[in-house]
Amino acid sequence: MKIAIIGTGNLGKSIAKGLIKNNSFSQLFLTKRNLEELNEFTNVANVCIGSNNKEAITQSDVLIFAVQPAHFEAILKETAPLLSTNHIVISTITGFSIDRIETIIGTETCIVRAMPNTAIAVGKSMTCLAANNDDKTQLAIAQKIFNQLGTSMVIPENQMQAATVVCASGIAFWMRLIRATTQAAIQLGFDAKEAQKLAMYTSEGAANLLITTQNHPEEEIDKVTTPKGCTIEGLNEMEHKGLSAALIQGMVASFNKINSIKKQS
């Protein structure tokens, strides 16, 4: 499979590194205006670096667009005459709907919107995908790509705004919770580095427990809490202070904001 990443900035580089690590292509084309920023890929087998988008597109099967939103429409207009029904167009551009892409390149090409998060840089992204047709074969190719960079989920496009809040903004929300746990650990007597390590790996363990067991969080909480114990005392105090309510309200506020930005644009 021949893949082109059009606009290989930070996100594009992360995708490229994941593809290279998993040997997921027969040929990988990386394009960018400033080629010096792609020097790390110069001697990688079967990776071609250049600034000619048209050349990369005509020689590839899967096109991953990771350009700046302001440049995307112009690049699509240049791309449209080069596309065939065999191409798969994957857009990582926030807020650029499938309908809008179709008005530029037509409806015959498979278009997939992908919403990864910054954990893609370490192969742990939760990426949501939406497509413009029911071709399961082509969509499966997109899923395979992003499953090698973490985990993917196919959702209706009208849920993309919500997915942005839960998964993309969600990274920041979880970072804040980890920071708060770190601060508490410092107050309890650990130095800063020890505190952050305790917070990071405990949160990783909690997530992996749910991923592995597929249990509801309350099932795992019940295993930790005992009658009149310290864990339930802490949990109840957090809820009295509005931990769950604050997190939910914050995510809803973020969702309302992203919708208002969409309306303005």
Kinemage of the C-alpha trace (Angstrom):
@kinemage 1
@onewidth
@group {chain A} dominant
@subgroup {mainchain}
@vectorlist {calphas} color= white
{ca met a 1} P 0.000 0.000 0.000
{ca lys a 2} L 1.309 3.399 -1.003
{ca ile a 3} L 0.538 6.215 1.424
{ca ala a 4} L 1.090 9.964 1.150
{ca ile a 5} L 0.997 12.384 4.067
{ca ile a 6} L 0.261 15.817 2.669
{ca gly a 7} L 1.541 18.471 5.051
{ca thr a 8} L 3.925 16.636 7.346
{ca gly a 9} L 3.906 18.881 10.418
{ca asn a 10} L 3.820 17.630 14.010
{ca leu a 11} L 0.741 15.445 13.493
{ca gly a 12} L 1.958 14.210 10.110
{ca lys a 13} L 5.332 13.267 11.602
{ca ser a 14} L 3.667 11.332 14.396
{ca ile a 15} L 1.573 9.407 11.873
{ca ala a 16} L 4.643 8.749 9.733
{ca lys a 17} L 6.624 7.408 12.702
{ca gly a 18} L 3.803 5.040 13.593
{ca leu a 19} L 3.548 3.771 10.026
{ca ile a 20} L 7.307 3.266 9.820
{ca lys a 21} L 7.427 1.467 13.178
{ca asn a 22} L 4.727 -0.954 12.042
{ca asn a 23} L 6.069 -1.330 8.481
{ca ser a 24} L 2.597 -0.433 7.184
{ca phe a 25} L 3.375 0.589 3.614
{ca ser a 26} L 5.205 -0.337 0.467
{ca gln a 27} L 5.956 3.343 -0.197
{ca leu a 28} L 5.454 6.421 2.005
{ca phe a 29} L 5.491 9.941 0.571
{ca leu a 30} L 5.930 12.888 2.950
{ca thr a 31} L 5.369 16.412 1.674
{ca lys a 32} L 6.179 19.745 3.259
{ca arg a 33} L 7.315 23.170 2.087
{ca asn a 34} L 10.336 23.233 4.395
{ca leu a 35} L 12.039 19.917 3.705
{ca glu a 36} L 14.740 20.498 6.333
{ca glu a 37} L 12.124 19.704 8.967
{ca leu a 38} L 11.856 16.180 7.528
{ca asn a 39} L 15.581 15.360 7.669
{ca glu a 40} L 14.990 12.587 10.215
{ca phe a 41} L 13.192 10.588 7.488
{ca thr a 42} L 15.878 11.037 4.832
{ca asn a 43} L 17.488 7.603 5.081
{ca val a 44} L 14.403 5.583 5.978
{ca ala a 45} L 13.708 2.745 3.523
{ca asn a 46} L 10.808 3.305 1.097
{ca val a 47} L 10.162 6.841 2.359
{ca cys a 48} L 10.187 9.654 -0.193
{ca ile a 49} L 10.390 13.285 0.896
{ca gly a 50} L 9.373 16.221 -1.283
{ca ser a 51} L 7.352 19.391 -1.679
{ca asn a 52} L 5.408 18.298 -4.767
{ca asn a 53} L 1.939 17.334 -3.560
{ca lys a 54} L 0.730 16.358 -7.033
{ca glu a 55} L 3.537 13.852 -7.501
{ca ala a 56} L 2.880 12.269 -4.107
{ca ile a 57} L -0.864 12.058 -4.774
{ca thr a 58} L -0.611 10.441 -8.194
{ca gln a 59} L 1.753 7.766 -6.847
{ca ser a 60} L -0.260 6.883 -3.740
{ca asp a 61} L -3.399 4.937 -2.827
{ca val a 62} L -4.113 6.524 0.565
{ca leu a 63} L -3.849 10.283 1.054
{ca ile a 64} L -3.633 11.626 4.593
{ca phe a 65} L -4.109 15.387 4.723
{ca ala a 66} L -2.572 16.986 7.816
{ca val a 67} L -2.214 20.548 6.507
{ca gln a 68} L -3.155 23.828 8.179
{ca pro a 69} L -6.938 24.412 7.956
{ca ala a 70} L -6.418 27.703 6.100
{ca his a 71} L -4.549 25.880 3.309
{ca phe a 72} L -6.761 22.813 3.003
{ca glu a 73} L -9.343 24.102 0.524
{ca ala a 74} L -6.733 25.345 -1.941
{ca ile a 75} L -4.818 22.057 -1.731
{ca leu a 76} L -8.027 20.076 -2.306
{ca lys a 77} L -8.774 22.100 -5.445
{ca glu a 78} L -5.314 21.212 -6.786
{ca thr a 79} L -5.860 17.599 -5.770
{ca ala a 80} L -9.344 17.052 -7.262
{ca pro a 81} L -8.292 16.429 -10.904
{ca leu a 82} L -5.755 13.827 -9.765
{ca leu a 83} L -8.153 11.642 -7.796
{ca ser a 84} L -9.713 8.338 -8.812
{ca thr a 85} L -12.254 6.032 -7.199
{ca asn a 86} L -9.340 3.930 -5.959
{ca his a 87} L -8.006 6.720 -3.758
{ca ile a 88} L -8.856 6.993 -0.070
{ca val a 89} L -8.795 10.575 1.190
{ca ile a 90} L -8.250 10.899 4.939
{ca ser a 91} L -8.663 14.350 6.456
{ca thr a 92} L -7.362 15.207 9.932
{ca ile a 93} L -8.493 18.838 9.624
{ca thr a 94} L -10.815 19.868 12.469
{ca gly a 95} L -14.171 21.345 11.483
{ca phe a 96} L -13.861 20.569 7.762
{ca ser a 97} L -16.939 18.449 7.023
{ca ile a 98} L -17.195 15.605 4.537
{ca asp a 99} L -19.884 17.557 2.638
{ca arg a 100} L -17.500 20.468 2.272
{ca ile a 101} L -14.757 18.193 0.978
{ca glu a 102} L -17.202 16.572 -1.467
{ca thr a 103} L -18.163 19.953 -2.934
{ca ile a 104} L -14.512 20.336 -3.953
{ca ile a 105} L -13.411 16.828 -4.993
{ca gly a 106} L -16.771 15.167 -5.749
{ca thr a 107} L -18.589 12.219 -4.224
{ca glu a 108} L -16.917 9.321 -6.058
{ca thr a 109} L -13.841 9.179 -3.823
{ca cys a 110} L -13.865 7.573 -0.389
{ca ile a 111} L -13.487 10.370 2.177
{ca val a 112} L -12.668 9.623 5.804
{ca arg a 113} L -12.539 12.215 8.552
{ca ala a 114} L -10.103 11.270 11.304
{ca met a 115} L -9.941 12.891 14.739
{ca pro a 116} L -6.776 11.656 16.496
{ca asn a 117} L -5.363 13.152 19.671
{ca thr a 118} L -1.813 14.120 20.655
{ca ala a 119} L -1.167 10.675 22.177
{ca ile a 120} L -0.674 9.557 18.575
{ca ala a 121} L 2.946 10.631 19.102
{ca val a 122} L 3.415 7.636 21.431
{ca gly a 123} L 1.103 5.228 19.587
{ca lys a 124} L -1.769 5.636 22.062
{ca ser a 125} L -4.250 7.849 20.214
{ca met a 126} L -7.997 7.352 20.535
{ca thr a 127} L -8.969 8.219 16.961
{ca cys a 128} L -12.563 8.630 15.812
{ca leu a 129} L -13.362 8.043 12.126
{ca ala a 130} L -16.330 8.949 9.930
{ca ala a 131} L -16.724 8.179 6.222
{ca asn a 132} L -18.869 9.307 3.289
{ca asn a 133} L -19.766 5.847 1.994
{ca asp a 134} L -20.422 2.302 3.138
{ca asp a 135} L -17.410 0.722 1.441
{ca lys a 136} L -16.226 -1.372 4.366
{ca thr a 137} L -13.044 -2.382 2.565
{ca gln a 138} L -11.813 1.181 2.144
{ca leu a 139} L -12.889 2.208 5.641
{ca ala a 140} L -11.118 -0.866 7.047
{ca ile a 141} L -7.874 0.391 5.494
{ca ala a 142} L -8.236 3.695 7.341
{ca gln a 143} L -9.023 1.831 10.552
{ca lys a 144} L -5.959 -0.368 10.134
{ca ile a 145} L -3.750 2.699 9.781
{ca phe a 146} L -5.023 4.347 12.959
{ca asn a 147} L -5.208 1.105 14.943
{ca gln a 148} L -1.447 0.952 14.495
{ca leu a 149} L -1.271 4.384 16.128
{ca gly a 150} L -3.515 3.507 19.064
{ca thr a 151} L -7.213 2.617 18.907
{ca ser a 152} L -9.912 3.735 16.471
{ca met a 153} L -13.692 3.917 16.510
{ca val a 154} L -16.074 4.532 13.594
{ca ile a 155} L -18.793 7.038 14.494
{ca pro a 156} L -21.431 9.075 12.627
{ca glu a 157} L -19.992 12.363 11.413
{ca asn a 158} L -22.511 14.338 13.471
{ca gln a 159} L -20.716 13.059 16.583
{ca met a 160} L -17.327 14.420 15.506
{ca gln a 161} L -17.707 17.603 17.573
{ca ala a 162} L -18.428 15.551 20.676
{ca ala a 163} L -15.508 13.232 19.880
{ca thr a 164} L -13.224 16.263 19.678
{ca val a 165} L -14.187 17.206 23.229
{ca val a 166} L -14.007 13.693 24.690
{ca cys a 167} L -10.810 12.545 22.946
{ca ala a 168} L -8.812 15.532 21.697
{ca ser a 169} L -9.629 18.072 24.412
{ca gly a 170} L -9.907 15.093 26.730
{ca ile a 171} L -6.123 14.742 26.775
{ca ala a 172} L -5.919 18.161 28.467
{ca phe a 173} L -8.664 17.247 30.947
{ca trp a 174} L -6.830 14.091 31.975
{ca met a 175} L -3.528 15.994 32.219
{ca arg a 176} L -5.170 18.381 34.673
{ca leu a 177} L -6.426 15.453 36.783
{ca ile a 178} L -2.938 13.938 36.779
{ca arg a 179} L -1.479 17.316 37.751
{ca ala a 180} L -3.926 17.607 40.660
{ca thr a 181} L -2.997 14.098 41.845
{ca thr a 182} L 0.677 15.098 41.609
{ca gln a 183} L 0.059 18.194 43.727
{ca ala a 184} L -1.755 16.131 46.335
{ca ala a 185} L 1.114 13.618 46.463
{ca ile a 186} L 3.576 16.470 47.045
{ca gln a 187} L 1.422 17.760 49.879
{ca leu a 188} L 1.439 14.250 51.340
{ca gly a 189} L 5.248 14.204 51.437
{ca phe a 190} L 6.630 13.033 48.069
{ca asp a 191} L 9.037 15.138 46.049
{ca ala a 192} L 7.840 16.497 42.686
{ca lys a 193} L 9.365 13.794 40.472
{ca glu a 194} L 8.176 10.980 42.711
{ca ala a 195} L 4.702 12.520 42.899
{ca gln a 196} L 4.324 12.806 39.135
{ca lys a 197} L 5.547 9.239 38.614
{ca leu a 198} L 3.023 7.956 41.143
{ca ala a 199} L 0.212 9.906 39.468
{ca met a 200} L 1.143 8.934 35.903
{ca tyr a 201} L 1.509 5.215 36.423
{ca thr a 202} L -1.508 4.940 38.701
{ca ser a 203} L -3.698 6.589 36.029
{ca glu a 204} L -2.188 4.304 33.390
{ca gly a 205} L -2.939 1.292 35.551
{ca ala a 206} L -6.534 2.367 36.102
{ca ala a 207} L -7.121 2.790 32.364
{ca asn a 208} L -5.459 -0.539 31.542
{ca leu a 209} L -7.607 -2.331 34.120
{ca leu a 210} L -10.760 -1.152 32.334
{ca ile a 211} L -9.328 -1.872 28.882
{ca thr a 212} L -8.292 -5.394 29.880
{ca thr a 213} L -11.316 -6.395 31.962
{ca gln a 214} L -13.961 -4.336 30.099
{ca asn a 215} L -15.504 -3.732 33.523
{ca his a 216} L -17.479 -0.654 34.503
{ca pro a 217} L -15.362 1.762 36.580
{ca glu a 218} L -17.611 1.220 39.614
{ca glu a 219} L -16.768 -2.500 39.581
{ca glu a 220} L -13.091 -1.677 40.017
{ca ile a 221} L -13.880 1.017 42.599
{ca asp a 222} L -15.798 -1.544 44.654
{ca lys a 223} L -12.654 -3.689 44.797
{ca val a 224} L -10.717 -0.835 46.407
{ca thr a 225} L -13.289 0.552 48.849
{ca thr a 226} L -13.987 -1.011 52.251
{ca pro a 227} L -16.562 -0.051 54.894
{ca lys a 228} L -15.431 3.054 56.806
{ca gly a 229} L -12.167 2.942 54.826
{ca cys a 230} L -9.902 5.726 53.589
{ca thr a 231} L -10.784 5.250 49.898
{ca ile a 232} L -14.536 5.779 50.282
{ca glu a 233} L -13.841 8.698 52.617
{ca gly a 234} L -11.748 10.346 49.920
{ca leu a 235} L -14.213 9.569 47.118
{ca asn a 236} L -17.146 10.989 49.068
{ca glu a 237} L -15.245 14.167 49.890
{ca met a 238} L -14.359 14.622 46.201
{ca glu a 239} L -18.005 14.199 45.206
{ca his a 240} L -19.118 16.650 47.922
{ca lys a 241} L -16.720 19.148 46.327
{ca gly a 242} L -18.216 18.452 42.879
{ca leu a 243} L -15.497 16.435 41.116
{ca ser a 244} L -17.792 14.525 38.738
{ca ala a 245} L -20.135 17.459 38.216
{ca ala a 246} L -17.250 19.822 37.439
{ca leu a 247} L -15.753 17.434 34.894
{ca ile a 248} L -19.092 16.844 33.163
{ca gln a 249} L -19.959 20.549 33.146
{ca gly a 250} L -16.517 21.392 31.779
{ca met a 251} L -16.867 18.946 28.904
{ca val a 252} L -20.360 20.216 28.088
{ca ala a 253} L -19.013 23.797 28.109
{ca ser a 254} L -16.232 22.741 25.750
{ca phe a 255} L -18.807 21.089 23.457
{ca asn a 256} L -20.970 24.231 23.433
{ca lys a 257} L -17.913 26.321 22.586
{ca ile a 258} L -16.840 24.159 19.666
{ca asn a 259} L -20.393 24.301 18.272
{ca ser a 260} L -20.473 28.091 18.549
{ca ile a 261} L -17.141 28.307 16.696
{ca lys a 262} L -18.572 26.071 13.958
{ca lys a 263} L -21.621 28.323 13.579
{ca gln a 264} L -19.448 31.444 13.346
{ca ser a 265} L -17.272 29.880 10.658
